[in-house]
Amino acid sequence: MNDPDLVGDVAEDKDRNFITALARGLDLLRCFRQGETALTNQDFAARTGLPKPTVSRLTHTLCVLEYLVADPRTGTYRLGAGVLQLGFSVLASMGIVERARDTMRALSNGPNSYITVALAEAYKTDAVYIAVEKSMENVSLTMQVGARLPIFHSAIGRAMLVGMDDDDRALMFERASVKDPEGHADRKAAFDQALAEYESLGYCCSYGDWRPDVNGIAAPVFALSGRGVYGLNVGGPSFHVKKKHLERAYGRLLVDAATKLSNGG
């Protein structure tokens, strides 16, 4: 079954300068899911909806460029060092990640040892973690840099939605409608609730909305350039991180941290 995230973008048909072949190659690199180390051409074809001959040419090209590494014995491909170089280059260029480290560490060292703190950026209809301060407890969220959460159904995603300008938010709704035309009413309700929470509390909440065993709150962090918004969240396993404790112990700390990062601190 095709992955809706890998079959183009709503802007593709409107942009005469859009290079489809390049987009398809990047789609192949995005086929890898968390925990997967190797995929076949058949896997790529199934997830992208591309013909197998096209996939074969793309994987060959990506191997030549060292973004994929082929294993002739199994007929599989894994991500190569070229992808790691791109990823680390991106993270290194994000001043927000370096600036956020001490602030995130201070939040994670708060009164609840089960807390995980994360910073995310929007990608398509997901919130993608770009920095994580993990809990040291054995029972904690197994989240890491690169993890993706649904933007409309997670606290960190909703925080970015309320912080976006009208055009970027409209694009998010449009992209989500392409993937799930029937879910617009639920997404609109989720956003309206998030906006009301942000206006009254300074942050957005998700208590079992993303996963039934996870509670979290998040606030938007505005880019110093004035263009773009990140999300900063605090959360953990619902059994150890209760709603009242999360809001009373971390609500103000989270808002202050997001404000500090938005102001260049």
C-alpha positions as CSV (number, residue, x, y, z in Angstrom):
1,M,0.0,0.0,0.0
2,N,1.3,3.4,-1.0
3,D,2.5,5.7,1.8
4,P,0.7,9.1,1.3
5,D,3.8,10.9,2.4
6,L,5.7,9.5,-0.5
7,V,3.5,10.3,-3.5
8,G,4.3,13.9,-4.1
9,D,3.0,17.1,-2.5
10,V,0.0,19.3,-3.2
11,A,2.4,21.9,-4.6
12,E,3.9,19.5,-7.2
13,D,1.2,19.9,-9.9
14,K,1.2,23.7,-9.5
15,D,5.0,24.2,-9.9
16,R,6.5,24.1,-13.5
17,N,10.0,24.1,-12.0
18,F,9.3,21.0,-9.9
19,I,11.8,18.2,-10.8
20,T,9.8,15.0,-10.3
21,A,12.8,12.6,-10.7
22,L,14.6,14.3,-7.9
23,A,11.5,14.1,-5.7
24,R,11.1,10.4,-6.4
25,G,14.7,9.7,-5.4
26,L,14.2,11.5,-2.1
27,D,10.9,9.6,-1.7
28,L,12.9,6.4,-1.7
29,L,15.2,7.6,1.1
30,R,12.2,8.4,3.1
31,C,10.8,4.9,2.8
32,F,12.8,3.7,5.8
33,R,10.8,3.6,8.9
34,Q,11.9,3.6,12.5
35,G,13.7,0.4,13.3
36,E,14.2,-0.7,9.7
37,T,17.7,-1.2,8.4
38,A,17.1,-2.7,4.9
39,L,14.5,-2.6,2.1
40,T,14.2,-4.3,-1.3
41,N,13.2,-2.7,-4.6
42,Q,9.8,-4.4,-4.1
43,D,9.5,-2.6,-0.7
44,F,10.3,0.7,-2.4
45,A,7.9,0.1,-5.2
46,A,5.1,-0.8,-2.8
47,R,5.6,2.2,-0.6
48,T,6.0,4.8,-3.3
49,G,3.7,3.4,-6.0
50,L,6.5,3.7,-8.6
51,P,7.1,1.1,-11.3
52,K,9.8,-1.4,-10.4
53,P,12.0,-0.4,-13.4
54,T,11.9,3.2,-12.2
55,V,12.8,2.1,-8.7
56,S,15.7,0.0,-9.9
57,R,17.2,3.0,-11.8
58,L,16.7,5.2,-8.7
59,T,18.3,2.8,-6.3
60,H,21.2,2.3,-8.7
61,T,21.7,6.1,-8.9
62,L,21.4,6.5,-5.1
63,C,24.0,3.8,-4.6
64,V,26.4,5.5,-7.0
65,L,26.0,8.7,-4.9
66,E,26.5,6.7,-1.7
67,Y,23.1,7.6,-0.3
68,L,22.2,3.8,-0.4
69,V,24.4,0.8,0.0
70,A,23.4,-2.4,-1.8
71,D,23.7,-6.0,-0.5
72,P,23.8,-8.2,-3.5
73,R,23.4,-11.4,-1.4
74,T,20.0,-10.4,-0.1
75,G,18.9,-7.9,-2.7
76,T,18.4,-5.2,-0.1
77,Y,19.5,-1.7,0.4
78,R,20.4,0.3,3.6
79,L,21.0,4.0,4.1
80,G,24.6,5.0,3.4
81,A,27.0,7.5,4.8
82,G,25.8,10.2,2.4
83,V,22.5,10.4,4.2
84,L,24.2,10.6,7.6
85,Q,26.4,13.5,6.3
86,L,23.3,15.3,5.1
87,G,21.5,14.8,8.3
88,F,24.4,15.9,10.5
89,S,25.0,18.9,8.3
90,V,21.4,19.9,8.7
91,L,21.5,19.6,12.5
92,A,24.8,21.5,12.6
93,S,23.2,24.4,10.7
94,M,20.3,24.6,13.1
95,G,21.4,27.2,15.7
96,I,18.2,26.5,17.6
97,V,19.4,22.9,18.5
98,E,22.6,24.2,20.1
99,R,20.9,27.0,21.9
100,A,18.2,24.7,23.2
101,R,20.4,22.1,24.8
102,D,20.9,23.7,28.2
103,T,17.2,24.8,28.4
104,M,16.0,21.3,27.5
105,R,18.4,19.7,30.0
106,A,17.1,22.0,32.7
107,L,13.5,21.0,32.0
108,S,14.4,17.3,32.0
109,N,16.1,17.7,35.4
110,G,12.9,18.9,37.0
111,P,10.8,17.2,39.7
112,N,9.7,14.2,37.6
113,S,12.4,11.8,36.5
114,Y,10.2,10.2,33.9
115,I,10.0,13.3,31.8
116,T,11.3,13.5,28.3
117,V,11.9,16.9,26.6
118,A,12.0,17.3,22.8
119,L,12.2,20.0,20.2
120,A,10.6,19.5,16.8
121,E,10.2,21.0,13.4
122,A,7.3,20.5,11.0
123,Y,7.7,18.3,7.9
124,K,4.7,17.6,5.7
125,T,2.0,16.6,8.2
126,D,4.4,15.4,11.0
127,A,6.4,16.9,13.8
128,V,10.0,15.6,13.5
129,Y,12.2,15.6,16.6
130,I,15.5,17.5,16.0
131,A,16.7,17.4,19.6
132,V,15.7,15.1,22.6
133,E,16.6,15.0,26.3
134,K,15.6,11.5,27.4
135,S,14.5,10.4,30.8
136,M,17.0,8.2,32.6
137,E,14.3,5.9,33.9
138,N,13.8,2.3,32.5
139,V,10.2,3.1,31.9
140,S,10.3,6.1,29.6
141,L,9.5,7.2,26.1
142,T,11.8,5.5,23.6
143,M,11.9,8.6,21.4
144,Q,15.0,9.9,19.5
145,V,16.1,12.5,16.9
146,G,14.2,11.8,13.7
147,A,11.1,10.4,15.4
148,R,7.9,11.6,13.7
149,L,4.6,12.5,15.4
150,P,1.3,13.4,13.7
151,I,1.1,17.2,13.7
152,F,-2.7,17.3,14.4
153,H,-2.7,14.7,17.1
154,S,0.3,15.4,19.3
155,A,0.9,18.3,21.7
156,I,4.2,19.3,20.0
157,G,2.5,19.3,16.6
158,R,-0.4,21.3,17.8
159,A,2.0,23.8,19.4
160,M,3.5,24.4,16.0
161,L,0.1,24.7,14.3
162,V,-1.0,27.5,16.7
163,G,2.3,29.3,16.1
164,M,2.2,29.1,12.3
165,D,1.1,32.0,10.1
166,D,-2.2,31.6,8.3
167,D,-0.6,30.5,5.0
168,D,1.6,27.7,6.5
169,R,-1.3,26.5,8.6
170,A,-3.6,26.3,5.6
171,L,-1.0,24.3,3.7
172,M,-0.9,21.8,6.6
173,F,-4.6,21.4,6.5
174,E,-4.5,21.0,2.7
175,R,-1.8,18.3,2.9
176,A,-3.7,16.5,5.6
177,S,-6.8,16.5,3.5
178,V,-5.0,14.9,0.6
179,K,-4.0,12.0,2.9
180,D,-7.3,11.8,4.8
181,P,-10.2,13.7,3.2
182,E,-12.7,12.4,5.8
183,G,-10.8,13.6,8.8
184,H,-11.0,17.4,8.3
185,A,-13.7,18.0,11.0
186,D,-11.6,16.1,13.6
187,R,-8.5,18.1,12.6
188,K,-10.3,21.4,12.8
189,A,-11.7,20.5,16.2
190,A,-8.2,19.5,17.4
191,F,-6.8,22.8,16.2
192,D,-9.6,24.8,17.8
193,Q,-9.0,23.1,21.1
194,A,-5.2,23.6,20.8
195,L,-5.7,27.3,20.1
196,A,-8.0,27.7,23.1
197,E,-5.5,26.0,25.3
198,Y,-2.6,28.1,24.0
199,E,-4.6,31.4,24.6
200,S,-5.5,30.4,28.1
201,L,-2.5,28.4,29.3
202,G,0.4,29.4,27.0
203,Y,0.8,25.8,25.8
204,C,-1.1,22.9,24.1
205,C,-2.0,19.6,25.6
206,S,-2.3,16.0,24.5
207,Y,-3.5,13.4,27.0
208,G,-3.6,10.1,25.3
209,D,-4.5,11.7,21.9
210,W,-1.3,10.6,20.1
211,R,-0.8,7.4,22.1
212,P,-3.1,6.3,24.9
213,D,-0.1,5.7,27.3
214,V,1.5,9.2,26.7
215,N,0.8,12.6,28.2
216,G,2.4,15.8,27.1
217,I,2.3,19.5,26.9
218,A,4.0,21.7,24.3
219,A,4.6,25.4,23.4
220,P,5.7,27.0,20.1
221,V,9.2,28.4,19.8
222,F,9.5,31.1,17.2
223,A,12.5,31.3,14.9
224,L,14.7,34.3,15.4
225,S,14.5,35.1,11.7
226,G,10.8,35.7,12.1
227,R,9.9,32.9,9.7
228,G,9.1,29.5,11.0
229,V,8.1,27.9,14.2
230,Y,9.4,24.9,16.3
231,G,7.6,23.0,19.0
232,L,9.0,22.3,22.5
233,N,7.4,19.6,24.6
234,V,7.5,17.9,28.0
235,G,5.9,14.5,28.4
236,G,6.2,10.9,29.5
237,P,4.4,7.7,30.2
238,S,0.9,8.5,31.5
239,F,1.2,6.1,34.4
240,H,4.1,8.2,35.8
241,V,3.3,11.6,34.3
242,K,-0.2,12.7,35.3
243,K,-2.1,15.6,33.8
244,K,-2.3,17.7,37.0
245,H,1.4,17.2,37.9
246,L,2.5,17.9,34.4
247,E,0.6,21.2,34.3
248,R,1.3,22.3,37.8
249,A,5.0,21.4,37.9
250,Y,6.0,22.0,34.3
251,G,3.4,24.4,32.7
252,R,5.1,27.6,33.7
253,L,8.6,26.2,33.2
254,L,7.7,25.2,29.7
255,V,6.3,28.5,28.7
256,D,9.3,30.3,30.2
257,A,11.7,28.0,28.3
258,A,9.8,28.5,25.0
259,T,9.8,32.3,25.5
260,K,13.6,32.3,26.3
261,L,14.4,30.3,23.1
262,S,12.1,32.5,21.0
263,N,14.0,35.6,22.2
264,G,17.4,34.1,21.4
265,G,18.3,32.7,24.9
